[in-house]
Amino acid sequence: MNKHHHVTRGMMPRLAAYAAAPVAAAAIAAAAGVPAASAAPGRAVLRVPCTASTFDVFSATAGEVCYEGTGTALLNIPNVYRITTGVNTGSIRVAPIAPPVKVIPFRPHQTIAFPLAQRVRLITLTITST
């Protein structure tokens, strides 16, 4: 028995979105997992006093919060408007008030800025080298 399924033009974008979703999820997971897996052994990522070499997070809610070490830290810092990376390399995961979650790689002496209106929340920090 030979059945034919007809796909309308309206169904094509939905089918493409369904097909792309697992690929996108795998890419995000891989991007988030690579830095964590490659993090050098050493001190865990910890909150520390701010210096020129620390990873500094500026939040309208939490103020200035700084980190150093290697590895991954799960954070929950709301209303982030600027990050300075100090001497650190790695990646961050941020979640605006509306998804999707973004993975942003960073390198030393970089400034990452977000419009305060986006209400970005820093949820994960991975530092792979200092």
N, C-alpha and C positions, 0 to 999 in steps of 0.2 A: 504494500500500500504506500503510495507516494503522496505525502502531505507537503504542501507548500505553505510557508508562513510569510505573510506579507508585512513588511515594515513600512509604516507611514513616515512621512517627513517629520511629523511632530514627535514620533517615538525616537528618532535618531539621537537628538541631544540627550534624552534620558538614558538611552542605552550606552552612549559614550560616557556619561557621568557614572553609571553603574560599573562599567568596565574600568574606568580610571580610578575609582575609589580605592580598590585594594592595592593598586600600584602606588598611589599617592601615600597610602598608609604605610606600605612597606618602605618607601623612600624616606619618610619622616622617621620611622623607627630605626632604619639603618643609619641615617644622619645623626640621630640622637645617640645611638649605640656606639658608633665608631669612636668618638672622642672618649667616652667612658672606658671602653675596652683598651684604648691605647694610652690611657693616663699612666704616667710613670708612678711607681711606688714612692711613697713619701708621706708627708703630712696630709691629713684629710683637709678638705676645704672647710675653713672655720671663719667665724666672724672675728675680726681683729680691729685694733685702732687704725684709722685711715692714715696712709702715707702716700708718697708719690708712686710707690710700686704696687700698691694694693688694687684690687678690682673694686671700684667704688660705684654704688648704686644710689641715685638721687631720686627720692620719692616725695610726692606732695603730702603723703600720709606719714611715712616712717622717717623722713629726713634722710640723712646720709648714712649708709650702711656699707661696711667694707669687708672684703674677704681675701684670704690667701690660702695657699696649699695646692694640692693636686687631688683630683678625683671629682666626684659629683655630689652636689648638695641639693636637696629638695627645699625650695624656698616658697614663700608666699608673700611677696612684697607688692602691694597694690600701688597704683597711680605712679608708676615709674615714668620719669620724663627725661632722664639722662643717665648714661653709664659711661664711665671711663675705665679702660681695661688695665691701666698701669703697665706692668711688664709681663702680663699674662697672655696666654694663647688658649683657645678652647671654643666653647659654644654656649649659648644660652637658649632657653625656650621661654617664649613670652606668649601670653594669651590676652588679646584685646578683649573688651567687654563682649564682643561678638566673635565667635570662632572664625577662622581656624587658628590653631596654635602654630606659631612660627619658630623654626630653628634658625638661629642666627650665629654663624661662626664669627669669631673675633681674633684679632692679633694684637701684639703689644702697641701701646700708645695710641689707641683708637678711641674715638668718642662716638657713641651711638645715641641718637636723640629720638624721642617719640613726642608727638603732639600730646599735651596734657589731656585734651579732649578725647583721645583714644582710650584713656583709662587702662593702660597696659599693666598687666600683672606679671612679674618675673616669677616663674614657677620652677625652673631648674637652671643651675649653673654648673658647667663642667669646665674645669681648668686642667689642661693637659700639660702645660709647661709654664714655668715662671722664670 
